[in-house]
């Protein structure tokens, strides 16, 4: 890892890490909450497009406001930058920061174009850059426990997996925004728990709003298991089981409800199940946004120790690759191979 102005190896445990956040709205507020609230980080700048809003948010978090990345880099001298811009506006600012040589944490989706993803990853690789992406669903307590159960063999040999996730629309300009910006979590999680996806077949509908807001995808895994992904903006996050994830195997299954709500582990032929859900005073694991706090714990530890990020930005490229393969499958009416390649 190198940095043109603040080499990451100069950041030791003796002082807080100086962090700037690019993107003052939406989920960016979680970035600001975390980096302003830790004792081992200092939120030194916020960058936004609207001067008045950016000043207002910066005042709320007791930090400096900027409307230009270059000015921020010169004026705030951050050790790391965290990028939380609107989904379809990631590429140019991220490329500027990669070229500045600063350690980066970026929000999903990485970008909407594979060529842009490849450029970001290649330029980061040339600079030996610390380049993390926030697939924070991996840090939910039910997900951690499910992964451990699968690794122990509690479900036996996985046979099928099902992911369902969706609620109200978050419209952008891309006709496949729902698939790329929201179901990237599903692609990442399914591979995280079940291994590589090697082929996809997709059905989609645009009957409600114009863009393709609901998708149903059949999946094939390298280990011979199959799966399904249902993603939608034609539902509601108020519905019961707005999200669920099941991994079923020869010996049992794991079933996750609403990412952080509950994990049930069942064994074949046994009518009793093992259930995890947060206890009365155990608020932290039941709060979805705390999955991001857990991820940041590992990001900062890795950065300070000179290690790769816990989830490299290449995972964002892989999720995009799978989404584009699904678009290709729907467009051509055929199954599309998706064996992963080294990035």
DOTORDO-733431 format. One record per residue (C-alpha): residue number from 1; residue in one letter; x, y, z. Coordinates in pm, 1 decimal. Layout:
<nodes>
{NUM,A,{X,Y,Z}}
...
</nodes>
This chain:
<nodes>
{1,X,{0.0,0.0,0.0}}
{2,X,{123.4,346.7,-82.1}}
{3,X,{-16.0,696.2,-61.3}}
{4,X,{108.4,996.5,-250.8}}
{5,X,{73.0,1230.7,47.9}}
{6,X,{4.0,1016.0,353.3}}
{7,X,{170.0,676.2,329.0}}
{8,X,{-47.8,421.7,506.4}}
{9,X,{253.5,276.2,683.1}}
{10,X,{291.6,607.0,867.4}}
{11,X,{-41.1,551.0,1043.8}}
{12,X,{35.5,371.0,1365.9}}
{13,X,{-162.9,301.1,1680.2}}
{14,X,{-35.3,620.9,1845.9}}
{15,X,{-277.2,853.7,1668.5}}
{16,X,{-625.9,837.8,1519.3}}
{17,X,{-661.1,763.2,1148.4}}
{18,X,{-770.1,1072.0,954.4}}
{19,X,{-1073.1,981.3,740.1}}
{20,X,{-1262.5,1184.2,479.6}}
{21,X,{-1609.4,1086.1,356.6}}
{22,X,{-1718.1,1161.5,0.5}}
{23,X,{-2098.9,1172.0,-9.8}}
{24,X,{-2293.1,1343.1,273.7}}
{25,X,{-2638.4,1188.8,224.9}}
{26,X,{-2822.3,859.0,263.6}}
{27,X,{-2595.5,575.8,372.2}}
{28,X,{-2305.6,822.5,377.4}}
{29,X,{-2437.4,935.2,715.2}}
{30,X,{-2347.0,592.5,850.3}}
{31,X,{-1990.1,646.1,729.6}}
{32,X,{-1984.8,980.8,907.8}}
{33,X,{-2140.6,835.5,1224.0}}
{34,X,{-1880.1,562.1,1244.9}}
{35,X,{-1566.7,761.4,1165.8}}
{36,X,{-1667.0,1057.0,1384.7}}
{37,X,{-1760.9,833.3,1678.2}}
{38,X,{-1457.8,606.3,1710.6}}
{39,X,{-1159.9,688.3,1929.6}}
{40,X,{-916.0,549.8,1669.8}}
{41,X,{-1044.6,762.0,1378.7}}
{42,X,{-1099.6,1131.4,1315.8}}
{43,X,{-1349.5,1254.5,1058.2}}
{44,X,{-1148.5,1533.5,896.8}}
{45,X,{-1366.5,1622.4,595.8}}
{46,X,{-1691.1,1570.0,410.8}}
{47,X,{-1716.6,1621.3,35.1}}
{48,X,{-2053.5,1689.2,-129.5}}
{49,X,{-2196.4,1846.7,-442.2}}
{50,X,{-2434.9,2093.2,-275.0}}
{51,X,{-2235.9,2357.2,-81.4}}
{52,X,{-2508.3,2451.1,167.3}}
{53,X,{-2611.5,2093.7,247.6}}
{54,X,{-2248.5,1986.2,277.7}}
{55,X,{-2171.9,2274.6,517.9}}
{56,X,{-2479.4,2188.1,723.7}}
{57,X,{-2387.5,1820.1,752.9}}
{58,X,{-2022.3,1901.8,823.0}}
{59,X,{-2128.2,2132.9,1106.8}}
{60,X,{-2343.2,1855.8,1250.6}}
{61,X,{-2040.4,1624.9,1257.0}}
{62,X,{-1793.4,1899.0,1362.9}}
{63,X,{-1570.8,1867.9,1059.2}}
{64,X,{-1469.1,2055.2,743.2}}
{65,X,{-1679.6,2070.5,427.0}}
{66,X,{-1559.9,2064.2,67.1}}
{67,X,{-1725.7,2048.8,-274.2}}
{68,X,{-1412.2,1939.5,-458.8}}
{69,X,{-1204.5,1624.3,-403.0}}
{70,X,{-872.3,1785.3,-494.5}}
{71,X,{-931.0,2070.8,-252.2}}
{72,X,{-1020.7,1822.9,19.3}}
{73,X,{-706.4,1615.9,-39.2}}
{74,X,{-489.7,1926.6,-11.0}}
{75,X,{-674.9,2087.3,277.6}}
{76,X,{-765.8,1790.6,498.3}}
{77,X,{-471.7,1555.0,431.0}}
{78,X,{-667.5,1233.9,506.4}}
{79,X,{-506.5,896.2,566.8}}
{80,X,{-806.8,716.7,414.3}}
{81,X,{-1113.4,811.8,212.5}}
{82,X,{-1455.7,650.6,235.3}}
{83,X,{-1682.9,690.8,-69.0}}
{84,X,{-2062.3,681.4,-32.8}}
{85,X,{-2196.5,857.0,-341.9}}
{86,X,{-2525.6,785.4,-522.8}}
{87,X,{-2510.7,445.3,-691.0}}
{88,X,{-2454.8,554.2,-1051.2}}
{89,X,{-2193.7,822.6,-972.6}}
{90,X,{-1907.8,613.9,-832.8}}
{91,X,{-1657.9,590.1,-1116.7}}
{92,X,{-1501.4,933.5,-1169.8}}
{93,X,{-1458.8,1025.5,-800.8}}
{94,X,{-1323.5,678.6,-718.8}}
{95,X,{-1077.2,694.1,-1009.1}}
{96,X,{-958.4,1035.7,-887.1}}
{97,X,{-898.1,893.5,-539.6}}
{98,X,{-725.7,580.7,-671.4}}
{99,X,{-487.3,804.7,-865.3}}
{100,X,{-423.9,1004.6,-546.9}}
{101,X,{-290.3,681.2,-396.5}}
{102,X,{-500.3,689.7,-80.5}}
{103,X,{-641.2,381.8,95.6}}
{104,X,{-1006.2,355.0,-2.0}}
{105,X,{-1332.9,213.5,125.7}}
{106,X,{-1611.0,233.0,-132.0}}
{107,X,{-1979.4,154.3,-117.4}}
{108,X,{-2147.9,-99.5,-338.4}}
{109,X,{-2203.3,-122.5,-628.8}}
{110,X,{-1845.7,-70.6,-738.7}}
{111,X,{-1961.3,70.5,-1076.7}}
{112,X,{-2215.8,-22.1,-1347.4}}
{113,X,{-1965.8,-101.6,-1623.7}}
{114,X,{-1710.6,-384.1,-1630.5}}
{115,X,{-1458.9,-176.9,-1822.4}}
{116,X,{-1470.8,89.7,-1552.8}}
{117,X,{-1438.2,-176.2,-1281.7}}
{118,X,{-1133.4,-320.8,-1454.1}}
{119,X,{-974.0,22.7,-1485.2}}
{120,X,{-1023.2,97.6,-1116.2}}
{121,X,{-883.8,-238.7,-1008.6}}
{122,X,{-586.7,-223.1,-1245.3}}
{123,X,{-486.0,128.5,-1142.6}}
{124,X,{-526.2,35.9,-774.9}}
{125,X,{-313.5,-274.2,-830.9}}
{126,X,{-39.2,-69.0,-995.5}}
{127,X,{-28.1,147.5,-682.2}}
{128,X,{-51.8,-147.8,-440.0}}
{129,X,{-353.6,32.7,-299.8}}
{130,X,{-568.7,-74.4,-5.5}}
{131,X,{-908.3,-90.0,-181.8}}
{132,X,{-1206.0,-218.0,21.5}}
{133,X,{-1577.3,-245.5,-59.9}}
{134,X,{-1858.7,-248.9,193.3}}
{135,X,{-2047.2,-576.2,153.9}}
{136,X,{-2157.0,-539.1,514.3}}
{137,X,{-2424.4,-814.7,501.0}}
{138,X,{-2139.6,-1060.2,559.4}}
{139,X,{-2100.9,-917.8,910.3}}
{140,X,{-2454.8,-987.9,1030.4}}
{141,X,{-2456.2,-1225.2,1327.3}}
{142,X,{-2688.5,-1479.1,1157.1}}
{143,X,{-2462.2,-1480.8,850.9}}
{144,X,{-2147.4,-1535.7,1056.4}}
{145,X,{-2312.5,-1822.1,1243.2}}
{146,X,{-2454.3,-1975.0,925.1}}
{147,X,{-2111.5,-1970.7,761.2}}
{148,X,{-1962.8,-2145.7,1065.8}}
{149,X,{-2242.4,-2404.5,1062.4}}
{150,X,{-2190.1,-2477.8,692.7}}
{151,X,{-1813.7,-2508.1,746.5}}
{152,X,{-1871.2,-2752.2,1034.5}}
{153,X,{-2082.9,-2968.9,807.4}}
{154,X,{-2409.6,-2906.1,993.7}}
{155,X,{-2602.7,-2896.2,665.2}}
{156,X,{-2397.8,-3170.8,500.2}}
{157,X,{-2330.9,-3132.3,129.9}}
{158,X,{-2515.8,-2817.8,8.5}}
{159,X,{-2783.0,-2898.4,-250.3}}
{160,X,{-2963.8,-2567.8,-302.7}}
{161,X,{-2965.4,-2206.6,-181.6}}
{162,X,{-3233.2,-1937.7,-210.6}}
{163,X,{-3194.5,-1559.8,-167.7}}
{164,X,{-3494.5,-1323.3,-162.1}}
{165,X,{-3447.1,-950.2,-109.0}}
{166,X,{-3645.9,-644.2,-202.3}}
{167,X,{-3871.0,-357.5,-109.4}}
{168,X,{-3964.4,-11.9,-229.1}}
{169,X,{-3800.2,123.7,-546.0}}
{170,X,{-3481.2,327.9,-551.2}}
{171,X,{-3493.9,457.5,-905.6}}
{172,X,{-3189.0,555.8,-1106.2}}
{173,X,{-3128.5,598.6,-1476.6}}
{174,X,{-3003.0,245.6,-1546.7}}
{175,X,{-3269.4,-6.2,-1662.2}}
{176,X,{-3110.8,-278.3,-1447.4}}
{177,X,{-3031.1,-70.0,-1140.7}}
{178,X,{-3221.9,-300.6,-906.2}}
{179,X,{-3015.1,-599.4,-1013.1}}
{180,X,{-2678.4,-421.6,-1010.9}}
{181,X,{-2702.7,-195.6,-706.9}}
{182,X,{-2915.9,-407.0,-469.5}}
{183,X,{-2874.8,-771.9,-564.4}}
{184,X,{-2495.7,-736.9,-563.6}}
{185,X,{-2543.6,-824.4,-195.1}}
{186,X,{-2718.2,-1145.0,-299.0}}
{187,X,{-2449.1,-1252.3,-545.1}}
{188,X,{-2178.5,-1177.5,-290.5}}
{189,X,{-2357.1,-1357.4,-8.1}}
{190,X,{-2440.9,-1668.9,-209.0}}
{191,X,{-2079.5,-1708.2,-317.2}}
{192,X,{-1961.3,-1626.8,36.4}}
{193,X,{-2164.1,-1918.9,175.2}}
{194,X,{-2184.2,-2163.1,-115.8}}
{195,X,{-1880.8,-2101.9,-335.6}}
{196,X,{-1852.4,-1989.1,-697.6}}
{197,X,{-2157.4,-1948.0,-920.7}}
{198,X,{-2071.3,-2102.7,-1257.2}}
{199,X,{-2386.3,-2033.3,-1460.2}}
{200,X,{-2703.3,-1822.7,-1451.9}}
{201,X,{-3040.2,-1816.2,-1626.6}}
{202,X,{-3259.6,-1508.8,-1575.3}}
{203,X,{-3616.2,-1387.4,-1606.3}}
{204,X,{-3704.8,-1019.9,-1550.7}}
{205,X,{-4007.2,-792.1,-1564.8}}
{206,X,{-4048.3,-419.7,-1624.0}}
{207,X,{-4428.2,-423.7,-1603.7}}
{208,X,{-4458.8,-170.3,-1319.4}}
{209,X,{-4225.3,126.5,-1363.3}}
{210,X,{-4027.0,94.5,-1686.8}}
{211,X,{-3690.0,-37.5,-1566.2}}
{212,X,{-3650.6,-406.1,-1476.6}}
{213,X,{-3755.9,-389.5,-1114.3}}
{214,X,{-3804.3,-762.1,-1044.9}}
{215,X,{-3574.7,-1050.7,-1138.8}}
{216,X,{-3579.4,-1426.0,-1082.1}}
{217,X,{-3251.7,-1604.0,-1150.3}}
{218,X,{-3158.4,-1972.6,-1155.9}}
{219,X,{-2804.3,-2043.0,-1040.4}}
{220,X,{-2553.7,-2326.1,-1070.1}}
{221,X,{-2266.3,-2355.6,-822.3}}
{222,X,{-1925.3,-2510.0,-885.9}}
{223,X,{-1990.7,-2772.6,-616.7}}
{224,X,{-2294.0,-2905.8,-805.6}}
{225,X,{-2556.3,-2726.5,-597.0}}
{226,X,{-2824.3,-2510.0,-754.4}}
{227,X,{-2993.6,-2195.1,-634.6}}
{228,X,{-3237.7,-1917.1,-689.5}}
{229,X,{-3225.1,-1539.9,-648.0}}
{230,X,{-3539.2,-1325.7,-629.8}}
{231,X,{-3474.8,-951.3,-632.2}}
{232,X,{-3741.2,-684.0,-646.5}}
{233,X,{-3834.6,-319.3,-614.1}}
{234,X,{-4202.9,-417.3,-644.0}}
{235,X,{-4244.5,-514.9,-281.3}}
{236,X,{-4203.5,-345.1,57.4}}
{237,X,{-3946.0,-353.7,332.8}}
{238,X,{-4246.5,-346.2,568.4}}
{239,X,{-4348.0,-696.4,457.2}}
{240,X,{-4257.2,-993.4,676.4}}
{241,X,{-3944.3,-1165.4,543.0}}
{242,X,{-3845.0,-880.0,313.4}}
{243,X,{-3518.1,-1072.9,310.0}}
{244,X,{-3444.8,-1439.5,358.5}}
{245,X,{-3156.5,-1670.6,276.6}}
{246,X,{-3171.0,-2049.7,288.9}}
{247,X,{-2886.9,-2296.7,237.4}}
{248,X,{-3019.8,-2653.7,228.3}}
{249,X,{-2797.5,-2959.9,230.4}}
{250,X,{-2803.5,-3336.0,267.2}}
{251,X,{-2794.6,-3316.3,648.8}}
{252,X,{-2993.1,-3000.4,725.1}}
{253,X,{-3038.8,-2633.9,646.5}}
{254,X,{-2963.9,-2282.7,764.6}}
{255,X,{-3236.2,-2018.7,728.6}}
{256,X,{-3165.5,-1646.8,781.7}}
{257,X,{-3450.8,-1397.9,826.6}}
{258,X,{-3414.2,-1027.3,746.8}}
{259,X,{-3033.1,-1042.9,754.3}}
{260,X,{-2996.1,-965.4,1126.1}}
{261,X,{-3323.4,-1089.4,1274.4}}
{262,X,{-3294.0,-1465.7,1316.9}}
{263,X,{-3100.0,-1777.9,1218.7}}
{264,X,{-3258.8,-2122.0,1231.5}}
{265,X,{-3050.5,-2437.2,1189.9}}
{266,X,{-3242.7,-2757.6,1127.8}}
{267,X,{-3131.3,-3117.4,1079.5}}
{268,X,{-3289.4,-3375.4,852.6}}
{269,X,{-3559.3,-3575.0,1033.9}}
{270,X,{-3538.7,-3370.2,1354.1}}
{271,X,{-3847.1,-3162.4,1434.8}}
{272,X,{-3644.9,-2956.8,1682.6}}
{273,X,{-3439.4,-2665.3,1548.2}}
{274,X,{-3161.6,-2446.9,1688.3}}
{275,X,{-3252.5,-2075.9,1675.8}}
{276,X,{-3035.0,-1769.7,1727.1}}
{277,X,{-3189.6,-1428.8,1778.7}}
{278,X,{-3062.4,-1134.8,1981.9}}
{279,X,{-3160.9,-1133.8,2349.7}}
{280,X,{-3341.5,-857.2,2533.0}}
{281,X,{-3035.5,-644.7,2616.2}}
{282,X,{-2828.9,-750.9,2314.3}}
{283,X,{-2914.9,-461.9,2083.1}}
{284,X,{-2597.8,-444.2,1872.1}}
{285,X,{-2644.0,-759.0,1657.9}}
{286,X,{-3011.9,-684.4,1586.7}}
{287,X,{-2933.9,-340.9,1433.7}}
{288,X,{-2860.2,-368.0,1061.7}}
{289,X,{-2635.1,-62.1,1043.6}}
{290,X,{-2406.4,-215.0,1309.6}}
{291,X,{-2295.7,-469.6,1050.1}}
{292,X,{-2104.1,-178.8,899.8}}
{293,X,{-1938.6,-101.7,1235.1}}
{294,X,{-1819.3,-463.9,1248.9}}
{295,X,{-1678.7,-440.7,899.2}}
{296,X,{-1496.6,-115.8,980.9}}
{297,X,{-1336.9,-286.2,1282.6}}
{298,X,{-1171.6,-534.2,1045.3}}
{299,X,{-1093.2,-275.3,776.1}}
{300,X,{-899.4,-55.3,1017.2}}
{301,X,{-716.2,-348.3,1174.5}}
{302,X,{-606.8,-469.8,830.5}}
{303,X,{-500.0,-123.4,718.8}}
{304,X,{-290.3,-59.0,1028.8}}
{305,X,{-125.4,-400.9,1000.0}}
{306,X,{-41.9,-360.9,630.9}}
{307,X,{-278.4,-644.1,534.5}}
{308,X,{-524.0,-665.8,240.5}}
{309,X,{-878.1,-545.1,311.7}}
{310,X,{-1121.2,-804.7,450.2}}
{311,X,{-1340.4,-760.2,139.4}}
{312,X,{-1141.8,-635.3,-157.9}}
{313,X,{-1307.5,-413.9,-419.3}}
{314,X,{-1264.7,-702.0,-665.5}}
{315,X,{-1568.2,-857.9,-491.7}}
{316,X,{-1766.4,-565.0,-632.4}}
{317,X,{-1635.9,-643.8,-978.7}}
{318,X,{-1741.0,-1008.2,-935.6}}
{319,X,{-2095.2,-911.9,-831.7}}
{320,X,{-2119.6,-683.7,-1135.9}}
{321,X,{-1990.1,-962.6,-1361.1}}
{322,X,{-2269.0,-1191.4,-1237.1}}
{323,X,{-2533.4,-921.6,-1282.3}}
{324,X,{-2423.4,-853.6,-1640.0}}
{325,X,{-2429.5,-1226.2,-1712.8}}
{326,X,{-2791.8,-1230.0,-1591.1}}
{327,X,{-2876.8,-940.4,-1823.6}}
{328,X,{-2714.4,-1132.5,-2109.0}}
{329,X,{-2910.4,-1445.9,-2017.1}}
{330,X,{-3241.0,-1257.8,-2016.4}}
{331,X,{-3160.1,-1082.0,-2343.6}}
{332,X,{-3064.9,-1401.4,-2526.9}}
{333,X,{-3291.5,-1653.3,-2353.3}}
{334,X,{-3000.0,-1885.2,-2272.5}}
{335,X,{-2787.7,-1998.9,-1983.2}}
{336,X,{-2464.5,-1800.0,-1941.0}}
{337,X,{-2144.2,-1941.2,-1793.2}}
{338,X,{-1995.1,-1737.2,-1508.4}}
{339,X,{-1685.1,-1918.0,-1383.8}}
{340,X,{-1480.3,-1666.9,-1184.2}}
{341,X,{-1145.8,-1546.1,-1315.7}}
{342,X,{-855.5,-1402.4,-1119.2}}
{343,X,{-864.7,-1023.4,-1097.5}}
</nodes>
